[in-house]
């Protein structure tokens, strides 16, 4: 994997873990949307991903950051699942329409599955957007080790 993405698995996981505290702090209502502190937790980790790519210059910067984003998506999914009850205020969500007649356990399983898939997609999309910026910057910003 290191050959393709330029970082070892522990480094990729470490970079993704930079974004994990926001999941916990948000689900525990420690930070709220729209605040400066929340903004730091949203934007600083992807900026660190970009900085790491600019510093190390992996062979495929876009792929590298997409992988970091996908790992972040796993952290996001696990965090939301573990903090499910607290984040929802102890009130189990229910489905509406024809699905409202389903057993509550089945409803919860469907909702948790949708939340997990949504978290994984969110992580990958954050990785794609951040990876595109990183790849562009790798083309524009001179390599610090390039002496030519």
Order of alpha helices (4+ residues) and beta strands (2+ residues): alpha-alpha-alpha-alpha-alpha-alpha-alpha
